[in-house]
Amino acid sequence: MAAAAARPLVTVHNLDSDMATDGATTTLALPSVMKAPIRPDIVNHTHANMAKNLRQPYAVSKKAGHQTSAESWGTGRAVSRIPRVPGGGTHRAGQGAFGNMCRGGRMFAPTKIWRRWHSKLNINLKRYAVASAIAASAVPSIVMARGHRIDSVPEIPLVVSDSAEGIEKTSTAINALKQIGAYPDAEKAKDSHAIRPGKGKMRNRRYISRKGPLIVYGTEGSKLVKAFRNVPGVEVVNVERLNLLKLAPGGHLGRFVVWTKSAFEKLDSIYGSFDKPSEKKKGYLLPRAKMVNADLPPPSPPSSWLAATASILFPRFPLLLAIPLKASRRPPLPSMP
């Protein structure tokens, strides 16, 4: 979120289960991490490399495609020089073998288990990506552009009271989502549940669905983890262990995040600010944007009188400026040391 567009205070929304007060509204200061620069390029690069670390090595058989005694017929038979299966009396005899263009041949560059499946990442780059993802989650237009249903949400970023961390039953969790206007997004994820098109359905990836709200809590061992985990599309994560794979699924910024009050208050201590280092990450300062306000007026054009006078007095002056000076490339004289 740009500093010029950032709001100084965020409202904490109470649930119906909260005890009635005298109508006082609790507000919190916007954490500095939500003013961090939003860099889709860094987020996309970091997500792509982090996702590689979940892969398992696989390889084709070392013998695949080579379990025949085929030899080339050589030239002079008006056929290609690919090795041919020996023998006769069967359709297999005389067929091409070994090559990746042949039926029953090996693949090109067979996969090996010693391939570099995983990828290392600079820790500062990963922190930059997480800060950008958190900042993007505080911009309503980016959240809506990602496809989340937030028309009935009262505010972005959305902060609820800590009573949400005591929710134990899934039915109570659904009612809480309805109270804060986040249930339409969960319904969108539920309705999108479908069988995957393509080969992935054979490979233990049969079903796909959209992403719903991400619930971020601050107290370790909160009961809401078991309450929300069975709601389709809803994910739960501790604020101390925020993960880019959850904050920006697919490398796309703008996840709809619901913060509890305690989690929201911890953001400044975890990520620090632009001037104050983080308390949890040694020596870490939030990255600064190259330009705080990009809404600059265009440069004013020169005076018409000045331009007309210059064209009359110096008609060839702009042309002379446009001609680049050609540097001399002659070798030095032989007599020179």
C-alpha positions as CSV (number, residue, x, y, z in Angstrom):
1,M,0.0,0.0,0.0
2,A,1.4,3.4,-0.9
3,A,2.1,5.7,2.0
4,A,-0.1,8.3,0.6
5,A,-3.1,5.9,0.4
6,A,-2.5,4.2,3.8
7,R,-5.1,4.8,6.5
8,P,-3.7,5.5,10.0
9,L,-6.2,3.4,11.9
10,V,-7.9,0.1,11.4
11,T,-11.2,-0.9,13.2
12,V,-11.4,-4.1,15.2
13,H,-14.8,-5.7,14.4
14,N,-16.5,-7.5,17.3
15,L,-18.4,-10.8,16.9
16,D,-21.9,-11.4,18.3
17,S,-20.4,-13.7,20.9
18,D,-18.5,-10.7,22.4
19,M,-19.8,-9.2,25.6
20,A,-21.7,-6.0,25.1
21,T,-19.8,-2.8,25.7
22,D,-20.8,0.8,25.9
23,G,-20.5,1.2,22.1
24,A,-16.8,2.0,22.1
25,T,-15.0,1.0,18.9
26,T,-11.5,-0.3,19.2
27,T,-9.0,0.8,16.6
28,L,-5.4,-0.2,15.9
29,A,-2.6,1.6,14.1
30,L,-1.8,0.3,10.6
31,P,1.4,-1.8,10.8
32,S,4.4,-0.6,8.8
33,V,4.6,-3.8,6.9
34,M,1.3,-2.9,5.1
35,K,3.0,0.1,3.7
36,A,5.9,-1.9,2.1
37,P,6.4,-1.7,-1.6
38,I,4.3,-4.2,-3.6
39,R,6.6,-6.1,-6.0
40,P,4.8,-8.8,-8.1
41,D,8.0,-9.7,-9.8
42,I,9.7,-10.6,-6.5
43,V,6.7,-12.4,-5.3
44,N,6.3,-14.5,-8.4
45,H,10.0,-15.4,-8.6
46,T,10.1,-16.3,-4.9
47,H,6.9,-18.4,-5.0
48,A,8.1,-20.3,-8.1
49,N,11.3,-21.3,-6.3
50,M,9.7,-22.0,-3.0
51,A,7.2,-24.3,-4.6
52,K,10.0,-26.4,-6.0
53,N,11.1,-27.5,-2.5
54,L,8.0,-29.6,-2.2
55,R,8.8,-31.8,-5.2
56,Q,9.9,-35.4,-4.9
57,P,12.6,-36.8,-7.2
58,Y,11.4,-39.2,-9.8
59,A,13.1,-40.9,-12.8
60,V,12.3,-43.4,-15.6
61,S,13.9,-46.8,-15.5
62,K,17.5,-46.8,-16.6
63,K,16.7,-49.7,-19.0
64,A,13.5,-48.2,-20.5
65,G,13.5,-48.1,-24.3
66,H,16.8,-50.1,-24.6
67,Q,15.5,-53.7,-23.8
68,T,16.0,-54.9,-27.4
69,S,19.0,-55.9,-29.5
70,A,18.2,-53.5,-32.3
71,E,20.9,-52.4,-34.8
72,S,20.9,-50.0,-37.7
73,W,20.5,-51.4,-41.2
74,G,22.9,-48.8,-42.5
75,T,22.4,-47.0,-45.8
76,G,21.2,-48.4,-49.1
77,R,17.8,-49.6,-48.1
78,A,15.8,-46.4,-48.7
79,V,14.9,-46.2,-45.0
80,S,16.1,-44.1,-42.1
81,R,19.2,-45.2,-40.3
82,I,17.5,-45.6,-36.9
83,P,18.2,-49.0,-35.2
84,R,15.8,-51.7,-36.3
85,V,14.4,-54.6,-34.2
86,P,15.8,-57.9,-35.5
87,G,13.9,-61.1,-36.4
88,G,10.8,-61.8,-38.4
89,G,7.3,-63.3,-38.3
90,T,6.0,-60.4,-36.2
91,H,5.0,-56.8,-36.6
92,R,7.7,-55.8,-34.2
93,A,10.5,-57.0,-36.4
94,G,11.9,-54.1,-38.5
95,Q,10.4,-51.4,-36.3
96,G,12.6,-48.5,-35.2
97,A,14.0,-48.7,-31.6
98,F,16.0,-46.7,-29.1
99,G,15.3,-43.2,-30.5
100,N,13.0,-40.7,-28.8
101,M,11.0,-40.4,-32.0
102,C,10.3,-44.2,-32.1
103,R,7.4,-46.1,-30.6
104,G,8.7,-48.0,-27.6
105,G,11.9,-46.0,-27.6
106,R,13.4,-44.1,-24.6
107,M,12.6,-40.5,-23.9
108,F,14.9,-37.6,-24.7
109,A,17.2,-36.8,-21.8
110,P,15.7,-39.4,-19.4
111,T,14.9,-38.0,-15.9
112,K,17.4,-38.7,-13.2
113,I,16.9,-38.6,-9.4
114,W,20.0,-36.4,-9.1
115,R,18.4,-33.6,-11.0
116,R,18.4,-30.3,-9.1
117,W,14.8,-30.5,-7.9
118,H,15.0,-27.9,-5.1
119,S,16.1,-24.3,-5.2
120,K,17.9,-22.1,-2.7
121,L,16.6,-18.6,-2.0
122,N,18.1,-15.5,-0.4
123,I,16.4,-15.1,3.0
124,N,16.1,-11.3,2.4
125,L,14.3,-11.9,-0.8
126,K,11.9,-14.3,0.9
127,R,11.2,-11.6,3.6
128,Y,10.7,-9.0,0.9
129,A,8.2,-11.2,-0.9
130,V,6.2,-11.9,2.3
131,A,6.2,-8.2,3.2
132,S,4.9,-7.4,-0.3
133,A,2.2,-10.1,0.0
134,I,1.0,-8.7,3.3
135,A,0.9,-5.1,1.9
136,A,-1.1,-6.3,-1.1
137,S,-3.6,-8.0,1.1
138,A,-4.4,-4.5,2.6
139,V,-5.4,-3.1,-0.8
140,P,-9.1,-3.8,-1.7
141,S,-8.7,-3.4,-5.4
142,I,-5.8,-6.0,-5.5
143,V,-7.9,-8.4,-3.4
144,M,-10.9,-8.1,-5.7
145,A,-8.7,-8.5,-8.7
146,R,-7.5,-11.8,-7.4
147,G,-11.1,-13.0,-7.5
148,H,-12.1,-12.8,-3.8
149,R,-15.8,-12.0,-2.9
150,I,-15.4,-9.0,-0.5
151,D,-18.4,-6.9,-1.5
152,S,-20.0,-7.4,2.0
153,V,-16.8,-7.1,4.0
154,P,-16.8,-3.9,6.1
155,E,-13.1,-3.1,5.8
156,I,-9.8,-4.2,4.3
157,P,-7.6,-5.1,6.1
158,L,-10.2,-7.0,8.1
159,V,-9.4,-7.3,11.9
160,V,-11.7,-9.2,14.3
161,S,-11.6,-9.4,18.1
162,D,-9.6,-12.1,19.9
163,S,-12.8,-13.9,20.8
164,A,-12.5,-15.6,17.4
165,E,-9.5,-17.5,18.7
166,G,-11.8,-19.3,21.2
167,I,-14.2,-20.7,18.6
168,E,-14.3,-24.5,18.9
169,K,-17.1,-25.7,16.6
170,T,-17.3,-25.4,12.8
171,S,-20.9,-24.2,12.9
172,T,-19.8,-21.3,15.1
173,A,-16.9,-20.6,12.7
174,I,-19.3,-20.4,9.8
175,N,-21.6,-18.0,11.7
176,A,-18.5,-15.8,12.5
177,L,-17.6,-15.7,8.8
178,K,-21.2,-14.7,8.0
179,Q,-21.1,-11.9,10.6
180,I,-17.9,-10.3,9.1
181,G,-19.1,-10.7,5.5
182,A,-16.4,-13.3,4.6
183,Y,-18.7,-16.3,4.0
184,P,-19.5,-15.5,0.3
185,D,-15.8,-16.0,-0.4
186,A,-15.8,-19.4,1.4
187,E,-19.0,-20.4,-0.6
188,K,-17.2,-19.4,-3.8
189,A,-14.4,-21.9,-2.9
190,K,-17.0,-24.6,-2.0
191,D,-18.9,-24.2,-5.3
192,S,-15.7,-24.4,-7.4
193,H,-14.9,-27.9,-6.2
194,A,-14.5,-30.0,-9.4
195,I,-12.5,-32.8,-10.9
196,R,-9.2,-31.6,-12.5
197,P,-9.0,-31.7,-16.3
198,G,-6.0,-33.6,-17.6
199,K,-3.7,-36.3,-16.4
200,G,-3.4,-34.9,-12.9
201,K,-6.6,-36.7,-11.9
202,M,-4.6,-40.0,-12.2
203,R,-1.8,-38.7,-10.1
204,N,-3.4,-38.1,-6.7
205,R,-4.5,-34.5,-7.7
206,R,-8.0,-35.4,-8.6
207,Y,-9.9,-32.4,-7.2
208,I,-9.3,-28.7,-7.5
209,S,-11.0,-25.7,-5.8
210,R,-10.5,-22.0,-5.5
211,K,-8.9,-20.3,-2.4
212,G,-11.1,-18.7,0.3
213,P,-10.2,-16.5,3.3
214,L,-6.9,-17.0,5.2
215,I,-7.4,-16.7,8.9
216,V,-4.3,-15.4,10.8
217,Y,-4.3,-15.9,14.6
218,G,-1.8,-14.7,17.1
219,T,-2.0,-17.1,20.1
220,E,-0.3,-20.4,19.9
221,G,-2.6,-23.4,20.5
222,S,-5.8,-21.5,19.6
223,K,-8.9,-23.5,19.3
224,L,-10.0,-21.9,16.1
225,V,-7.6,-24.1,14.1
226,K,-9.8,-27.1,14.4
227,A,-13.0,-25.1,14.0
228,F,-12.0,-23.5,10.6
229,R,-10.0,-26.3,9.1
230,N,-13.1,-28.2,7.8
231,V,-14.6,-25.1,6.0
232,P,-13.9,-25.5,2.3
233,G,-11.4,-23.0,1.0
234,V,-10.5,-21.5,4.4
235,E,-6.9,-21.8,5.6
236,V,-5.5,-21.0,9.1
237,V,-1.9,-19.9,9.9
238,N,-0.1,-18.5,12.9
239,V,1.2,-14.9,12.4
240,E,4.7,-16.1,13.5
241,R,4.8,-18.5,10.6
242,L,3.3,-16.6,7.7
243,N,4.1,-18.4,4.5
244,L,4.2,-16.9,1.0
245,L,2.6,-20.0,-0.4
246,K,-0.5,-19.2,1.6
247,L,-0.3,-15.4,1.3
248,A,0.1,-15.4,-2.5
249,P,-1.1,-18.8,-3.8
250,G,0.1,-19.3,-7.4
251,G,2.4,-16.3,-7.0
252,H,-0.6,-14.0,-7.3
253,L,-0.9,-11.1,-4.9
254,G,-4.0,-10.2,-3.0
255,R,-5.1,-13.0,-0.7
256,F,-8.2,-12.2,1.4
257,V,-6.8,-12.2,5.0
258,V,-8.8,-12.1,8.2
259,W,-6.6,-11.0,11.1
260,T,-7.3,-11.5,14.8
261,K,-6.5,-8.5,17.0
262,S,-3.5,-10.2,18.7
263,A,-2.1,-11.3,15.3
264,F,-2.5,-7.8,13.9
265,E,-0.7,-6.2,16.9
266,K,2.3,-8.6,16.5
267,L,3.1,-7.5,12.9
268,D,5.2,-4.5,14.0
269,S,7.3,-6.6,16.3
270,I,7.8,-9.3,13.7
271,Y,8.6,-7.2,10.7
272,G,9.7,-3.9,12.3
273,S,9.4,-0.7,10.4
274,F,11.3,1.4,7.9
275,D,13.5,2.8,10.7
276,K,13.2,0.4,13.6
277,P,14.6,-3.1,13.2
278,S,12.4,-6.2,13.8
279,E,12.4,-7.8,17.2
280,K,12.2,-11.3,15.8
281,K,14.4,-11.1,12.7
282,K,17.9,-9.9,13.6
283,G,18.8,-6.6,12.0
284,Y,15.9,-6.7,9.5
285,L,14.4,-3.4,8.2
286,L,11.4,-3.2,5.9
287,P,12.4,-2.4,2.3
288,R,11.8,1.1,1.2
289,A,10.0,2.1,-2.1
290,K,12.1,3.9,-4.7
291,M,9.3,6.5,-5.0
292,V,6.9,7.2,-2.2
293,N,4.3,9.0,-4.4
294,A,4.3,8.2,-8.1
295,D,1.5,10.6,-8.9
296,L,3.7,13.4,-10.2
297,P,2.5,16.2,-12.6
298,P,4.0,16.1,-16.1
299,P,6.9,18.6,-16.7
300,S,5.7,22.0,-18.0
301,P,6.4,22.6,-21.7
302,P,8.8,25.5,-22.5
303,S,7.5,28.9,-23.3
304,S,6.2,29.3,-26.9
305,W,7.9,32.7,-27.2
306,L,11.2,31.2,-26.0
307,A,10.9,28.2,-28.4
308,A,10.1,30.5,-31.4
309,T,13.0,32.9,-30.6
310,A,15.4,30.0,-30.3
311,S,14.3,28.5,-33.6
312,I,14.9,31.9,-35.4
313,L,18.3,32.7,-33.8
314,F,19.7,29.2,-33.8
315,P,17.9,27.3,-36.6
316,R,20.7,24.6,-36.8
317,F,21.5,24.4,-33.1
318,P,19.2,21.4,-32.3
319,L,20.6,19.6,-35.3
320,L,24.1,20.1,-34.1
321,L,23.2,18.7,-30.7
322,A,21.6,15.6,-32.3
323,I,24.8,14.7,-34.2
324,P,27.0,12.5,-31.9
325,L,30.7,13.1,-31.8
326,K,32.6,10.2,-33.3
327,A,35.6,9.1,-31.3
328,S,38.9,8.6,-33.1
329,R,39.9,4.9,-33.2
330,R,43.3,5.4,-35.1
331,P,46.1,3.4,-33.5
332,P,48.9,5.4,-31.8
333,L,52.0,6.5,-33.8
334,P,54.8,3.9,-33.9
335,S,57.2,6.5,-32.4
336,M,55.0,6.9,-29.3
337,P,56.0,4.9,-26.3
